[in-house]
Amino acid sequence: MTRSRTRRGTGPLLACWTAAAVLAAGCGPSGTDGVPAPGGTPGAGAAAPARVDVPELLRDSWVTDGRRGWFVEGAGSASRPPFSLYETAWRLRTAALPGRHGEGVHVRPDRLRRWIRTAEAGRLDSSGLPPVAQTDLAVQALRAAGGSVDRARVARALESLRDGGDYRTGPGAHTAGPGGTATAVRVLTLLDLTVPEPVVTAHRRALRELTAGEAAADPGRAVPLLETAAALGVPDTGRDHVAALARAALRALTPLDADPVRLAAEGTLRDAARRLGVRLPRFDPRTCDGQVLPDGGIGLPGAGHGDPQATYWALRLGCTAVRAPAAGAHSRAGWPTQGARESALSTSAAAVAVAVAAGRTAEFAVPLTRQVHEVWLPRLDDPAPYGTAELADRVNLRQIAGALGADLARDVQRRLPAPSPRGIRPDDDARLLLAALDARGSAPGRAALCPVLRTAAARGDGGGSLVRAAWLTAAADLCDLPRLRDRARELAGRARLDEAVYRAGDGPSFEASVLGTWVERPRADAVTAWTEAGLCAAGRCAETPDALAAADHTPLRTLAVLLAARKGAYEALFPVSF
């Protein structure tokens, strides 16, 4: 049973008062922390990538809880990394608490710094957090991990947010306020950087004018002002006033439910009071009783698992019912975003293809095999008809299993529901392609699919497409129908701009070029052709020449294609590129 202590909601009192409560108060991130958006350009922190160090990229992309493991896409990106700034910073801060909270954490500061430097400058737009919060969390994460902070970069980032005597949370914020100022001053003093004199003067005036009654009515204003006072210090003549403000703010917080915002506010308030020499009533260690989730943490409203920020503050405050969280699945570069988790199967298929080409599968095989058996296979146990996404998952799973050994490949073949054409229309080129790939190596699948593929192939090609050419090629291999391969090559030829270069629309396209090269298997050096067409340069490729100019990393699928193409193994370009 949940014991409610709430007399009024925390939102009106504490909404967005500081970076410490920014997520819990609904000020961000939006749930897309670090998730790459389709297309687009990298943020301002992006820089042209160097040639890819394949073993290091694989290790940065590898996410494990110590038992199972999988890969994330974009570990080489500084502008759209697959890692959550929020999750990484708060988990590292928790791991740094006294006690055994850091067990199982294997983040390396040099790998963390490769992407978090963009947040250090407040420019990691994909985090969904305001710039001042990005800088704060980046600094906290680097220090907790034992890394170094670029003090000059941080100073420039914060100065760009200053508006006279206060700091905005971001360039687009309408006004500066105590929350942004408290965060900025906390970071400046933590790094022994100078706090501008107008900020000191404005803060002391605001603190002097705040009454105890106002602090009780609006702790969301009082707490950041007191936090800044603790960082800057107060004259001896102001200590009684500060003590009255702190006690009034605590009286307003104490009756509230132990939700993430209240815990962050009270934790910050008590830290400030301790530094100011103000004695506050002891925190009741039973405060969190009835609010603790099954994983031992405190969660955001409606969540079924603990939130790392709320749990950190609950541990700091001394909630006896709260347990330190397990390290959970993470990379040596940080903790993945939810979007990265959701695309793990697809990404892992590409990563395994890269690992095979680089001779690195043994390093990841055992945890990845457990992930296949315990997570992905049970998720794909529904019978036909299969949707497009489910067909793609089945193809990806078969790729992984085939790369990890005959035993796993046989087990996946045995446990996956049989390939089936049910629900697939003869004009649905994408699902016909996936179904043909799904049926490879399956005698029942071949028997079920080949009649459907023959019927679909009998209809006219119309304008044709490279996807149709691809499924005709896959059907030719699956059903031993050489004439379909000839038709596929004819279709691909209509989209060919040059040897190994194919168009989507009017211009060259990397995806189209991979498909066309797989279908036609030209004698030309495909990588050279793609480079001359502006699709590749310095070991990286992108969908169009414009996209290549904006890219700041090499996706794993692209890397797998390049490794195969460099060897002239054009038959291996697909389906890893799908």
Wavefront OBJ file of the C-alpha trace (Angstrom):
o trace
v 0.000 0.000 0.000
v 1.282 3.483 -0.831
v 1.402 5.924 2.051
v 0.505 9.367 0.715
v 2.064 12.420 2.328
v 0.975 14.936 -0.290
v -0.959 18.007 0.799
v -0.504 19.841 -2.483
v 1.218 19.083 -5.755
v 4.887 19.813 -6.213
v 4.518 21.136 -9.767
v 3.264 24.671 -8.986
v 5.866 25.074 -6.243
v 8.960 23.630 -7.878
v 8.445 23.485 -11.636
v 11.763 23.704 -13.464
v 13.500 25.432 -10.557
v 16.938 24.143 -11.443
v 18.755 21.681 -13.653
v 18.632 19.164 -10.818
v 14.873 18.839 -11.224
v 14.572 19.595 -14.907
v 13.429 16.134 -15.966
v 11.193 15.404 -13.023
v 9.391 18.704 -13.444
v 8.639 17.958 -17.082
v 11.029 20.539 -18.516
v 12.887 17.945 -20.624
v 14.205 15.797 -22.022
v 11.322 14.779 -24.212
v 12.206 11.104 -24.223
v 14.462 11.344 -27.258
v 17.695 11.897 -25.340
v 20.422 11.107 -27.840
v 18.124 9.399 -30.348
v 19.107 10.113 -33.939
v 16.322 11.683 -35.958
v 15.815 10.531 -39.537
v 17.933 12.673 -41.824
v 18.859 16.106 -40.548
v 22.274 17.474 -39.810
v 24.498 17.073 -36.802
v 24.524 19.674 -34.074
v 27.040 22.451 -33.807
v 29.392 20.243 -31.838
v 29.931 17.922 -34.789
v 33.273 17.644 -36.488
v 34.439 15.677 -39.496
v 35.274 12.176 -38.281
v 38.632 10.512 -38.666
v 38.987 7.080 -40.213
v 37.200 4.472 -38.170
v 39.081 2.385 -35.620
v 36.864 -0.695 -35.951
v 37.786 -2.541 -32.726
v 37.379 0.636 -30.653
v 34.053 1.506 -32.296
v 32.721 -1.989 -31.573
v 33.743 -1.757 -27.925
v 32.170 1.703 -27.542
v 28.982 0.373 -29.166
v 28.836 -2.735 -26.970
v 26.245 -2.529 -24.171
v 26.237 -5.208 -21.476
v 24.923 -5.836 -17.996
v 27.701 -8.353 -17.406
v 25.617 -11.273 -18.573
v 23.779 -10.348 -21.778
v 24.874 -7.831 -24.371
v 23.948 -5.980 -27.559
v 25.087 -3.035 -29.683
v 23.988 0.585 -30.170
v 24.256 2.723 -33.300
v 26.085 6.050 -33.381
v 28.716 5.531 -30.687
v 31.138 7.487 -32.870
v 28.842 10.527 -33.091
v 29.461 13.599 -30.946
v 26.249 15.335 -32.043
v 23.722 12.480 -31.925
v 25.179 9.815 -29.656
v 23.108 6.796 -28.589
v 23.884 7.573 -24.960
v 21.625 9.395 -22.529
v 23.273 12.416 -20.932
v 20.711 12.407 -18.132
v 20.960 8.688 -17.361
v 24.741 8.609 -17.648
v 25.355 11.621 -15.420
v 23.047 10.566 -12.606
v 24.146 6.937 -12.655
v 27.789 7.994 -12.467
v 27.007 10.351 -9.598
v 25.250 7.516 -7.779
v 28.196 5.206 -8.414
v 30.487 7.810 -6.845
v 28.525 7.942 -3.563
v 30.278 6.451 -0.531
v 29.669 2.729 -0.179
v 29.417 0.016 -2.825
v 27.211 1.890 -5.286
v 29.746 1.736 -8.120
v 29.885 -2.045 -8.444
v 29.548 -3.199 -12.050
v 30.115 0.248 -13.600
v 32.721 0.100 -16.360
v 32.540 3.579 -17.953
v 35.897 4.875 -19.144
v 36.363 8.657 -18.924
v 38.253 8.859 -22.238
v 35.402 7.110 -24.081
v 32.771 9.158 -22.226
v 34.510 12.365 -23.200
v 34.283 11.560 -26.933
v 30.569 12.437 -26.965
v 29.910 14.322 -23.757
v 32.212 17.186 -24.769
v 29.354 18.454 -26.935
v 27.124 18.640 -23.858
v 29.959 20.332 -21.971
v 29.513 23.212 -24.412
v 25.708 23.081 -24.021
v 25.244 22.015 -27.650
v 23.991 18.427 -27.429
v 20.596 19.263 -28.879
v 19.613 15.604 -29.154
v 19.589 15.349 -25.337
v 16.394 17.409 -25.123
v 17.858 19.269 -22.140
v 18.434 23.035 -21.912
v 22.055 24.087 -22.460
v 22.759 25.068 -18.857
v 21.596 21.632 -17.694
v 23.719 19.949 -20.376
v 26.850 21.714 -19.177
v 26.091 20.909 -15.549
v 25.440 17.222 -16.188
v 28.476 16.873 -18.469
v 30.742 18.351 -15.803
v 29.205 16.182 -13.088
v 29.521 13.038 -15.223
v 33.146 13.654 -16.164
v 34.160 14.379 -12.585
v 32.290 11.350 -11.247
v 33.996 9.134 -13.852
v 37.429 10.487 -12.969
v 37.793 12.432 -16.201
v 38.996 15.947 -16.936
v 36.788 18.937 -17.741
v 37.576 21.569 -20.368
v 37.258 24.599 -18.083
v 37.637 27.108 -20.902
v 34.882 25.441 -22.932
v 32.568 25.449 -19.915
v 33.311 29.095 -19.122
v 32.466 30.131 -22.688
v 29.265 28.100 -22.693
v 28.013 29.623 -19.460
v 29.023 33.168 -20.370
v 26.935 32.864 -23.547
v 23.899 32.282 -21.313
v 24.488 35.188 -18.928
v 22.042 38.082 -18.999
v 23.467 40.744 -16.714
v 23.309 39.357 -13.189
v 21.485 36.112 -14.017
v 21.751 33.134 -16.376
v 19.219 31.846 -18.844
v 18.683 28.113 -19.103
v 19.222 28.419 -22.857
v 19.453 31.023 -25.634
v 15.734 30.671 -26.324
v 14.632 31.196 -22.715
v 12.467 34.310 -22.343
v 14.007 35.384 -19.048
v 16.929 34.574 -16.812
v 16.141 33.328 -13.320
v 17.362 31.754 -10.097
v 17.283 28.179 -11.440
v 19.614 28.826 -14.361
v 21.779 31.051 -12.178
v 22.115 28.434 -9.434
v 23.161 25.825 -11.974
v 25.697 28.086 -13.657
v 27.205 29.292 -10.375
v 27.391 25.720 -9.081
v 29.437 24.699 -12.122
v 31.656 27.788 -12.035
v 32.543 27.362 -8.377
v 32.985 23.599 -8.749
v 35.650 24.294 -11.393
v 37.201 27.272 -9.542
v 36.089 29.634 -12.283
v 35.317 33.274 -11.544
v 31.684 34.222 -11.006
v 31.086 37.599 -12.698
v 30.600 40.475 -10.247
v 27.160 41.455 -11.671
v 25.939 37.946 -10.810
v 27.221 38.200 -7.236
v 25.625 41.631 -6.784
v 22.269 40.639 -8.296
v 22.104 37.468 -6.247
v 22.811 39.178 -2.927
v 20.133 41.737 -3.656
v 17.569 39.021 -4.541
v 18.465 37.035 -1.422
v 18.201 40.086 0.804
v 14.770 40.979 -0.615
v 13.303 37.466 -0.251
v 11.178 37.065 2.876
v 10.610 33.886 4.883
v 6.948 34.002 3.901
v 7.872 34.116 0.226
v 10.319 31.244 0.705
v 7.562 29.123 2.228
v 5.123 30.030 -0.530
v 7.648 29.525 -3.348
v 10.439 27.083 -2.435
v 11.097 26.735 -6.154
v 12.587 30.232 -5.991
v 14.066 30.021 -2.513
v 16.045 26.791 -2.948
v 18.148 27.902 -5.952
v 18.807 31.273 -4.295
v 20.053 29.444 -1.204
v 22.141 27.076 -3.313
v 23.810 30.072 -4.965
v 24.354 31.654 -1.557
v 26.137 28.505 -0.420
v 28.401 28.650 -3.478
v 29.191 32.366 -3.163
v 29.072 32.768 0.608
v 27.088 35.373 2.559
v 28.213 38.133 4.902
v 27.966 37.334 8.627
v 25.215 39.948 8.950
v 23.018 37.898 6.592
v 23.305 34.499 8.286
v 20.176 34.788 10.430
v 18.158 35.822 7.380
v 19.498 32.904 5.340
v 18.713 30.475 8.168
v 15.126 31.748 8.297
v 14.752 31.289 4.532
v 16.123 27.749 4.632
v 13.817 26.681 7.471
v 10.802 28.240 5.772
v 11.556 26.438 2.488
v 12.002 23.126 4.331
v 8.652 23.546 6.104
v 7.039 23.909 2.674
v 8.759 20.798 1.303
v 8.363 18.397 4.213
v 4.610 17.663 3.831
v 4.965 16.852 0.132
v 5.069 13.353 -1.283
v 8.526 11.837 -1.805
v 8.484 12.337 -5.566
v 11.558 13.172 -7.688
v 11.061 16.951 -7.562
v 10.632 17.141 -3.797
v 13.646 14.851 -3.209
v 15.881 16.902 -5.535
v 14.738 20.159 -3.948
v 15.198 18.953 -0.391
v 18.531 17.342 -1.133
v 19.813 20.566 -2.698
v 18.403 22.633 0.166
v 20.049 20.480 2.828
v 23.376 20.580 0.977
v 23.164 24.375 0.837
v 22.164 24.665 4.492
v 25.085 22.496 5.574
v 27.543 24.713 3.681
v 25.920 27.830 5.110
v 26.145 26.532 8.661
v 22.363 26.344 9.058
v 21.032 23.497 11.224
v 17.833 21.928 9.865
v 15.618 19.265 11.457
v 16.796 15.757 10.731
v 15.492 14.108 7.545
v 13.033 11.330 8.335
v 14.546 8.142 6.781
v 11.007 6.734 6.437
v 10.048 9.509 4.014
v 10.321 7.270 0.948
v 8.432 4.318 2.474
v 5.575 3.330 0.184
v 7.074 5.209 -2.778
v 9.789 2.689 -3.646
v 9.421 0.699 -6.860
v 10.306 -3.015 -7.236
v 13.826 -2.180 -8.461
v 14.475 -0.306 -5.213
v 14.375 3.189 -6.706
v 12.089 6.214 -6.817
v 10.451 6.770 -10.187
v 8.902 9.514 -12.247
v 5.100 9.698 -12.142
v 3.590 6.609 -13.752
v 6.954 4.898 -14.305
v 7.535 1.252 -13.414
v 11.241 1.650 -12.732
v 13.447 3.950 -10.721
v 14.672 7.265 -12.061
v 18.434 7.724 -11.541
v 18.179 11.328 -10.371
v 15.392 10.670 -7.879
v 17.123 7.559 -6.588
v 20.409 9.436 -6.201
v 18.773 12.060 -4.010
v 16.855 9.459 -2.001
v 20.139 7.705 -1.228
v 21.859 10.997 -0.401
v 19.063 12.000 1.936
v 19.069 8.629 3.686
v 15.800 6.952 2.649
v 16.218 3.529 4.252
v 13.712 1.834 1.913
v 15.675 2.801 -1.213
v 18.362 0.517 -2.625
v 21.299 1.488 -4.798
v 20.443 0.501 -8.374
v 22.312 -2.198 -10.228
v 24.660 -0.769 -12.846
v 22.403 -2.115 -15.584
v 23.285 -2.498 -19.242
v 25.746 0.157 -20.352
v 28.708 0.765 -22.600
v 32.167 1.867 -21.607
v 31.031 5.235 -23.036
v 27.747 5.582 -21.103
v 24.168 4.373 -20.682
v 22.022 4.004 -23.814
v 18.890 5.961 -24.619
v 15.536 4.242 -24.862
v 15.624 4.644 -28.624
v 18.985 2.883 -28.775
v 17.575 0.027 -26.707
v 14.590 -0.352 -28.998
v 16.770 -0.638 -32.111
v 19.282 -3.024 -30.504
v 18.410 -6.057 -32.632
v 18.806 -4.239 -35.940
v 21.981 -2.506 -34.808
v 23.446 -5.736 -33.464
v 22.974 -7.446 -36.831
v 25.075 -4.731 -38.449
v 27.648 -4.779 -35.643
v 28.047 -8.541 -35.877
v 28.698 -8.233 -39.614
v 31.420 -5.690 -38.798
v 32.823 -7.941 -36.087
v 32.961 -10.903 -38.460
v 34.841 -8.845 -41.055
v 37.248 -7.612 -38.374
v 37.692 -11.026 -36.742
v 36.219 -9.808 -33.440
v 33.134 -11.959 -32.830
v 34.647 -14.036 -30.002
v 34.811 -10.954 -27.791
v 31.016 -10.561 -27.813
v 29.670 -14.015 -28.662
v 28.659 -15.419 -25.268
v 26.640 -12.432 -23.928
v 25.108 -11.855 -27.374
v 24.047 -15.504 -27.602
v 22.297 -15.150 -24.241
v 20.537 -12.032 -25.548
v 19.287 -14.032 -28.545
v 18.018 -16.911 -26.408
v 16.554 -14.953 -23.514
v 15.244 -11.734 -25.071
v 14.951 -11.685 -28.854
v 13.759 -15.217 -29.610
v 10.912 -15.099 -27.050
v 9.853 -11.731 -28.464
v 9.443 -13.203 -31.949
v 7.314 -16.227 -31.099
v 4.058 -14.958 -32.658
v 2.812 -16.968 -35.671
v 2.248 -15.498 -39.141
v 1.193 -13.148 -40.590
v 4.318 -11.104 -39.910
v 4.394 -7.323 -40.199
v 7.228 -5.511 -41.927
v 9.029 -4.697 -38.672
v 8.686 -8.267 -37.428
v 10.017 -9.650 -40.718
v 13.010 -7.314 -40.460
v 13.632 -8.538 -36.891
v 13.492 -12.154 -38.040
v 16.006 -11.484 -40.821
v 18.304 -9.618 -38.427
v 18.087 -12.403 -35.860
v 19.004 -15.018 -38.459
v 21.998 -12.887 -39.510
v 23.264 -12.705 -35.933
v 22.747 -16.399 -35.314
v 24.451 -17.381 -38.541
v 27.493 -15.303 -37.630
v 27.767 -16.738 -34.118
v 27.885 -20.374 -35.111
v 25.990 -23.345 -36.494
v 24.519 -24.371 -33.130
v 22.842 -21.021 -32.569
v 21.711 -20.829 -36.202
v 20.023 -24.234 -35.877
v 18.395 -23.233 -32.594
v 16.992 -20.039 -34.109
v 15.757 -21.996 -37.137
v 14.043 -24.474 -34.826
v 12.477 -21.991 -32.409
v 11.324 -19.234 -34.759
v 7.836 -19.771 -36.172
v 8.129 -20.953 -39.774
v 8.541 -18.416 -42.597
v 5.192 -17.686 -44.205
v 3.733 -15.613 -47.057
v 0.475 -15.028 -45.156
v -0.745 -11.453 -45.410
v 1.810 -10.390 -48.031
v 0.370 -8.709 -51.128
v 2.013 -9.373 -54.525
v 2.743 -5.640 -54.906
v 4.383 -5.223 -51.484
v 8.006 -5.256 -52.623
v 9.519 -4.603 -49.198
v 7.721 -7.488 -47.478
v 8.348 -9.835 -50.415
v 12.048 -9.064 -50.085
v 12.076 -9.619 -46.327
v 10.031 -12.814 -46.647
v 12.464 -14.207 -49.226
v 15.409 -13.407 -46.974
v 13.610 -14.880 -43.962
v 13.064 -18.179 -45.787
v 16.713 -18.768 -46.707
v 17.974 -22.038 -45.293
v 14.447 -23.219 -44.402
v 13.002 -26.030 -46.515
v 9.428 -25.442 -45.230
v 9.889 -21.720 -45.801
v 11.081 -22.296 -49.349
v 8.117 -24.556 -50.053
v 5.670 -21.973 -48.704
v 7.250 -18.873 -50.254
v 8.322 -19.917 -53.734
v 4.807 -20.305 -55.231
v 3.880 -16.852 -53.916
v 7.100 -15.324 -55.205
v 6.537 -16.846 -58.656
v 3.019 -15.403 -58.765
v 4.231 -11.973 -57.646
v 7.030 -12.070 -60.215
v 4.530 -12.792 -63.002
v 2.945 -9.366 -62.697
v 4.439 -6.604 -64.778
v 7.367 -4.625 -63.454
v 5.769 -1.275 -64.254
v 8.207 1.475 -63.435
v 10.202 -1.016 -61.432
v 12.308 -0.260 -58.392
v 15.567 -1.382 -56.864
v 13.639 -2.978 -54.002
v 11.741 -5.072 -56.546
v 15.046 -5.924 -58.219
v 16.392 -6.975 -54.827
v 13.514 -9.321 -54.009
v 13.634 -10.816 -57.499
v 17.323 -11.550 -56.862
v 16.558 -13.062 -53.465
v 13.740 -15.138 -55.010
v 16.047 -16.352 -57.782
v 18.476 -17.649 -55.172
v 15.791 -19.100 -52.895
v 13.721 -20.794 -55.598
v 16.463 -21.538 -58.149
v 14.897 -19.334 -60.856
v 17.752 -17.820 -62.937
v 15.328 -15.902 -65.162
v 14.304 -13.767 -62.170
v 17.925 -12.741 -61.694
v 18.031 -11.567 -65.315
v 14.894 -9.462 -64.773
v 16.373 -8.063 -61.573
v 19.511 -6.934 -63.385
v 17.407 -5.320 -66.099
v 15.479 -3.364 -63.473
v 18.656 -2.326 -61.650
v 20.168 -1.181 -64.921
v 17.382 1.385 -65.323
v 18.574 3.112 -62.129
v 22.300 2.860 -62.890
v 24.183 6.143 -63.301
v 27.605 4.561 -63.615
v 29.166 1.251 -62.698
v 28.181 0.512 -59.052
v 26.426 3.905 -58.742
v 22.631 4.060 -58.768
v 20.086 6.780 -58.300
v 17.117 7.380 -56.084
v 15.221 10.179 -57.783
v 17.598 12.181 -59.935
v 20.839 11.977 -57.976
v 23.179 9.261 -56.693
v 22.089 7.402 -53.573
v 24.243 5.253 -51.306
v 21.384 2.905 -50.384
v 20.379 2.537 -54.027
v 24.015 1.950 -54.986
v 24.392 -0.833 -52.425
v 21.194 -2.519 -53.650
v 22.142 -2.132 -57.290
v 25.665 -3.426 -56.701
v 24.289 -6.438 -54.843
v 21.907 -7.180 -57.718
v 24.302 -6.631 -60.655
v 27.669 -7.637 -59.057
v 29.768 -5.383 -61.337
v 33.500 -5.822 -61.972
v 34.156 -2.217 -60.927
v 35.657 -1.247 -57.563
v 32.446 -0.140 -55.863
v 34.121 1.888 -53.096
v 36.093 3.887 -55.656
v 32.930 4.439 -57.695
v 30.971 5.575 -54.613
v 33.796 7.913 -53.642
v 33.944 9.478 -57.110
v 30.152 9.963 -56.973
v 30.532 11.933 -53.710
v 28.850 9.284 -51.570
v 31.980 8.204 -49.653
v 35.158 9.863 -48.361
v 37.828 9.021 -45.798
v 36.263 5.749 -44.768
v 32.708 6.986 -44.343
v 29.637 7.146 -46.573
v 26.222 8.785 -46.532
v 23.004 8.630 -48.520
v 23.799 11.709 -50.632
v 26.816 13.982 -51.164
v 25.121 16.696 -49.073
v 24.474 14.241 -46.251
v 28.111 13.129 -46.381
v 29.279 16.699 -45.819
v 27.114 16.904 -42.684
v 27.838 13.425 -41.275
v 29.971 13.152 -38.153
v 30.251 9.369 -37.857
v 30.073 6.112 -39.793
v 26.970 3.993 -39.060
v 27.638 0.329 -38.357
v 25.607 -0.821 -41.383
v 27.580 1.509 -43.602
v 30.807 0.205 -42.117
v 29.727 -3.397 -42.704
v 28.991 -2.554 -46.346
v 32.353 -0.845 -46.786
v 34.276 -3.744 -45.276
v 32.529 -6.185 -47.633
v 32.855 -3.938 -50.680
v 36.566 -3.351 -50.110
v 37.067 -7.107 -50.379
v 34.915 -7.274 -53.519
v 32.433 -9.478 -51.621
v 29.387 -7.879 -53.245
v 27.217 -10.902 -52.449
v 27.668 -9.990 -48.751
v 26.324 -6.437 -49.149
v 22.769 -7.537 -48.490
v 20.794 -7.939 -46.258
v 23.253 -6.285 -43.838
v 22.600 -2.977 -45.597
v 18.806 -3.210 -45.275
l 1 2 3 4 5 6 7 8 9 10 11 12 13 14 15 16 17 18 19 20 21 22 23 24 25 26 27 28 29 30 31 32 33 34 35 36 37 38 39 40 41 42 43 44 45 46 47 48 49 50 51 52 53 54 55 56 57 58 59 60 61 62 63 64 65 66 67 68 69 70 71 72 73 74 75 76 77 78 79 80 81 82 83 84 85 86 87 88 89 90 91 92 93 94 95 96 97 98 99 100 101 102 103 104 105 106 107 108 109 110 111 112 113 114 115 116 117 118 119 120 121 122 123 124 125 126 127 128 129 130 131 132 133 134 135 136 137 138 139 140 141 142 143 144 145 146 147 148 149 150 151 152 153 154 155 156 157 158 159 160 161 162 163 164 165 166 167 168 169 170 171 172 173 174 175 176 177 178 179 180 181 182 183 184 185 186 187 188 189 190 191 192 193 194 195 196 197 198 199 200 201 202 203 204 205 206 207 208 209 210 211 212 213 214 215 216 217 218 219 220 221 222 223 224 225 226 227 228 229 230 231 232 233 234 235 236 237 238 239 240 241 242 243 244 245 246 247 248 249 250 251 252 253 254 255 256 257 258 259 260 261 262 263 264 265 266 267 268 269 270 271 272 273 274 275 276 277 278 279 280 281 282 283 284 285 286 287 288 289 290 291 292 293 294 295 296 297 298 299 300 301 302 303 304 305 306 307 308 309 310 311 312 313 314 315 316 317 318 319 320 321 322 323 324 325 326 327 328 329 330 331 332 333 334 335 336 337 338 339 340 341 342 343 344 345 346 347 348 349 350 351 352 353 354 355 356 357 358 359 360 361 362 363 364 365 366 367 368 369 370 371 372 373 374 375 376 377 378 379 380 381 382 383 384 385 386 387 388 389 390 391 392 393 394 395 396 397 398 399 400 401 402 403 404 405 406 407 408 409 410 411 412 413 414 415 416 417 418 419 420 421 422 423 424 425 426 427 428 429 430 431 432 433 434 435 436 437 438 439 440 441 442 443 444 445 446 447 448 449 450 451 452 453 454 455 456 457 458 459 460 461 462 463 464 465 466 467 468 469 470 471 472 473 474 475 476 477 478 479 480 481 482 483 484 485 486 487 488 489 490 491 492 493 494 495 496 497 498 499 500 501 502 503 504 505 506 507 508 509 510 511 512 513 514 515 516 517 518 519 520 521 522 523 524 525 526 527 528 529 530 531 532 533 534 535 536 537 538 539 540 541 542 543 544 545 546 547 548 549 550 551 552 553 554 555 556 557 558 559 560 561 562 563 564 565 566 567 568 569 570 571 572 573 574 575 576 577 578
